[in-house]
């Protein structure tokens, strides 16, 4: 028997949010995080995708000159130069998915009152893990011995040459920021002795501090480059520093390629003037000096220190949080420079 009670009609569906109702974010080139989490950004913001436009870049930017207040960028895309910034007079935020800032004209942003947010500490642990991994690989010859086995040389040539112990090594860290500190903590657990060079002495650690990177190298078995790239740090690690590190010394770079004078590094490695290198970054990426391909004491990685699912998800949440905070006129989550 049918009920006499009237059936309550279902609630009307919520109106679908159209892209033109969302806050606009200009993107010159898709950052690597878009390969995995672009939809999360697209649901929250109207992305103005310069790389998909048939217009020349300057025309595309001019069309959005008075509407785009925020930009999302990365260290792998085009530089955010003064010329680009001047085409966007309404721009008030540059959010970069990288920890480094060498691709952004900081002076122009400062002069125009543009805030900057970066990856903060989202990458620190994973980058530190790779730094330690590269170092272990160089000392224990993991990649080189893998090739030895795959090429059938174990059966024909016998045991692989001896590696070197990590414990007890003197580690010099160049740049004791968030990443550098995570590297130090990990290597302390291996029984290594930590020293560092940084812009200033860090009160929260008792590690020996060197104001001169050449002196740090002379008193280290390993140099690990963790600092950012600036005009002051470009080619800071040159032949003089590498010779101070010595014939048994190892260098690891998870900072930026141009912090090391790459030609001089290659020369020192080829001539046996340092003991080895673990490199995740290069001066002219993705081009890597071919001389390094033949060296078993060199371990190469394709700028992948931040490439983990966990890091990218944390980064995605942080970038969305920064953009939402900006459009809500709330404090940024990872500010580098505020207007």
N, C-alpha and C positions, 0 to 999 in steps of 0.2 A: 504494500500500500504506500503510495507516494506521500511524503511529508508535506504538511501544510505550511511549514516554515519556509519563508523565501530564502533562496540561495543568495549568499553574499557574493556579488561580482568580484572577480580578482582585481587587485589594484592596477591602475594603468602602468605600463612600462616606463621606467625612467628615460627621459630623453637622452639620446646618444650625444656624447660630447663631440662636437665638431672640432677639427684641427684649428679653425680660425678663432675658436673660443679659448684656446690655450695660449699661454705665454710663449712668445717667440724666442727661440734660441738659434743663433746663426752658427753653422758648422762648415768650415772651409773644406775639410777632408775628414773622412770617417776615422775616428780613433780606433785602435785595436779592440777596445772593449765593445764596440758596435758589432763585431763579428759574432758576439755571443749574447749581448743583452740590449741590442738596439730597440727592441719592442718596448722595453721598460721605459726608455726615454720617450719614445713616440706616444705612449699613453699619457704621459704627463705634460709634454711640451710640444709646441708646433715647431718642428725642426726645419730650419731654412737651409737646405742642403746645396751648398755652392757647387759641389762636384757633380751633381745631377743636372745642373742648369746648362742650357745651350749657350747662355750669355757669357761673354768674357768676364773674368772675375770682377774687374772694376765696375762694370755695368751692373752686375748682380748686386754688389755691395751698395752701389749708388741707389738702386731701387729700394733697398731696405734701410737706407741711411737714417731715416727718422723713426723707424719702428723697432729696430733690433737693439735691445738694451743689454743682452747677454750673449756671450760667445763661449762655445765649448771647443777645446782644441787639445792637441797632444804633441809630444815631442817628435813624433814621426811625420807630422804633416807640415804644411807651409809655415814659415816663420810669421809670427804676428808682429809685423814690422810697423814702423811709424807711418808708412804710406797706407797700409791697410787700416790702421786705427783712425787715421784722419778722414777716411771715407765713411766712417761710422760715428758721426757726432753724438748720437744718442747712447753709444756704448758706455755701460757703467760697470760691467763685470766680465772678466776673462777667467773662465774655469778651465784648468788644464788637467788632463788625466795623468800627467807625469809628476814626479817629485821635483825634477829639474826645471829651471825657468829660462835656460839659455836661448829658447826659441821665441821669447816674448821681449819686446822692447819695454823694459821696466821704466826707463826714464820717461818715455812718451805716456805710459799709463799713469805714472805719478803726476805728470804735468796736467793731465786731463781729468784727474780725480777718478780714475778707473780702479776698482778693487780687483784683486787677484786671489783666487783660491787654487790650491794644488792638491796632489794626492795625499799630502800629509804623511802619516805613518802607515797608510794602508798596505804598502809594499814591503815595509822594513824587514819583517821576519823572513819572507820568502827570498828577498834579495840577499840577506845575510846567509841563508841556507845555501844558495848557489855559490856565494863567495867561498864558503868552507868546502863545498863540493868540488869546485875547481881546484882549490889548493890540495885537497886530498888526492884528486886525480893526477895532478902534476907530480906530487911526491911519490905516490904508490903506483903510478904509471897505469892507471885503470884503462883509459881509452887506448893507449898504445899496446898494452898487452891483449886487449880485446881484438885489435887488428891482427896481432901476432897469431892468436888462436884461429881466427876466421880465415887467415891466409894459409893455414896448414903448416905454419912454421914450428909449432910446438913439437910435432912429430918428427920433423926433419932436423931441427937445430937444438932441440932440448929446452932446458929451463930458461925462463926469461931473466934478463939482468935484474939485479937488486934495485929496490926502491929505497926511499928514505922515510924515517919515522917522523910523524907530525909532533908528537909530544916533546916538550922541552924547547921547541923552536922559539926564537925571538921574533915576535910579530910587530911590525910597524904599521899602524893604521893612519892613513892620510884622510882626515875628516871624521871626527868623532861626533857626528850627529846621530840621528835616530838609527840609521843603517849601520854606521860604524860601531855604535855601542852594542847593537845586536850581534855583530861579528865578533866583537871583543868577548862578550859573554859566552858565545859558543866555543871560541878557541881557548878560553880559560878552562873550560870543562875538559879539554884535551891535554891540559897541563902546559899550555904555552905561556910565555911571558909577554905581556902587552905593553907597548909604548905607543905614543901617538903624536901627530902634528895636527893642529887645527887653528882656526882664526884666533882663538883665545883658549886659555887654560880652562878646563872643565872642573868646577869645584866638587862635583858629585862622584868623581873617580880619583883613585890614588895612583893611577898609572903614570910612569914618567912622561913628561911633556917636553917636546922638542919644538923650538920656534923655527928651526931650520930643517927643511925636509931632507937635505943632503946629509946632515948629521944623523937624522933618524935612520936613513938608509944604511949609513956606515955602521950603525949599532943594531941592525936587524938582519935576520935570515930571510924574511919575507916582507914585502911591502904590499898592502892591500889598499887600493884606491877607492875611497867611499865618498869623496867630496863632490860638490857640484861644479859645473863648468862655468867659469867667469873669465873676464879678461885677465884677472890675476892668476887663475889656475891653468889657463891654456898653455900647453907645452911645459908645465911646471916640472913634470918628470922627464928630464932630458938625459943626454949621454952622461953628464957629470953625476947625476943622481944614480943612474944605472950602474956606472962603474964603482960608485961608493957601495952599492948593494953587493957587488962582487960576483965572482965566477960561480959560486954555489947558490947565489941568491935567486929567489923566485918573486915574480911580480904578478899580482892578480888585480884586474880592473873590472869593477862592476859599477863604475861612476859614469863617465863619458869618455869616448875614445880620444878626443882631442886634448884631454888632460895630459896624456903621454905624447911625446914627440914620436910619432909612429915610425918614421923613417929611421930614427936613431935607435928605437927599440928593435926593429927588424935587424939592423946592422949588428947590434950587440948580441942578439940571439944567434944569428948566422955565424958570427965569429967566435961564439962560445964565451963571450964576456960576461954573461949572466947565465944562471943555471936553468931557467925555465919560465914559463908564463901561462896563466890562465886568463883568457880574455873573453868577456861577454860583449864588449863594446869596441867600436873601431872609429877611426877618424873620418872615413868617408863611406859610411854604411849605405847600401849593403856590400860595397866593395871591400874585400879583405886582401892584404898583400899576399900574393901567391907564394912568396918565399916561405911563409909560415906553414903551408900545407905539407911540406916535406919534413917538418921537425917533430920528432916524437916527444920532445920535452915541452911542447906547446899544446894546450887544450883550448879549442875554439868553441864558442857558442854564439848563436845568432840573436844577440840582444834579447834574451828570453828570461832574464832573472825574475821578472814580475809575472811571467806567464803561468799562473796556476788558476784553476777554477775558483779557489777560495779568494785569492787576491782580487781577481776581476769582479767577483760578486761584491766584495767589500768596497771596491772602487766605485762600482755602479751605484751602490747605496749612498756613498759619500758624495758623489757628483750630483745625484738627484737631490740629496739633502741640501747641498750648497745652493743649487738653483732655486729650490723651493724656499729656502731661507731668504735669498735675495729678493724674489718676487713678493714675498710676504713682509719685506722690510725688517727681517730678523737678522741677528748676527750670523755670519758665515760659520760653517763647521770647521773648515781648515783654511783660515785666511793666511795669506802671505803678506798682502799689502792692502790696507783699507783706504778708501778715498778720504 
